[in-house]
Amino acid sequence: MNFLSGEYECKIDPKGRLVLPAKIKTNLPEASGNHVVLTRGFEPCLVLYPKSEWKTIYDKVAGLNEFNEEYRQFQRNFFRGNTEIELDGTGRFIVPRTMARFADLEKEAIVVGLGNRVEIWNPDRYEDFLIKDQQSFSQLAEKFLGDKPAEAPML
């Protein structure tokens, strides 16, 4: 399995095109080819999924009970504005204007690989969503990745 990782500063050209960094492009799963899905993030960023990864998420969300009002509302908001994109040979694609506005993207972007997906951020807004305090980051690492303490043996 290929992992999408790293943090990259990228330019958006006057036509609204962004080139994925070579290390991101080469790690896209072969099964997805040059097809990716671009969607709005839960934070003010865009999220790019390889087509094969998107299929897993799509199946989960589409499989929710359409007769449940809360599920329908979630589906409506989750699927709105998703765009399937084909990357050109250099890994370039056009960022749709509505999505660029949502993420406040203009001339520059930060592209961040997050394992199975890529986030695309306005550089100024990205900083607002990073953990600034290393101790807080360390505590989260312990919470999510640390081993559970060994239980005392029963006497």
Secondary structure as GFF3:
##gff-version 3
##sequence-region A 1 155
A	DSSP	beta_strand	4	11	.	.	.	ID=ss1
A	DSSP	beta_strand	17	19	.	.	.	ID=ss2
A	DSSP	alpha_helix	22	26	.	.	.	ID=ss3
A	DSSP	three_ten_helix	30	32	.	.	.	ID=ss4
A	DSSP	beta_strand	35	40	.	.	.	ID=ss5
A	DSSP	beta_strand	46	50	.	.	.	ID=ss6
A	DSSP	alpha_helix	51	62	.	.	.	ID=ss7
A	DSSP	alpha_helix	69	79	.	.	.	ID=ss8
A	DSSP	beta_strand	83	86	.	.	.	ID=ss9
A	DSSP	beta_strand	92	94	.	.	.	ID=ss10
A	DSSP	alpha_helix	97	103	.	.	.	ID=ss11
A	DSSP	beta_strand	108	115	.	.	.	ID=ss12
A	DSSP	beta_strand	118	121	.	.	.	ID=ss13
A	DSSP	alpha_helix	123	128	.	.	.	ID=ss14
A	DSSP	alpha_helix	134	145	.	.	.	ID=ss15
###
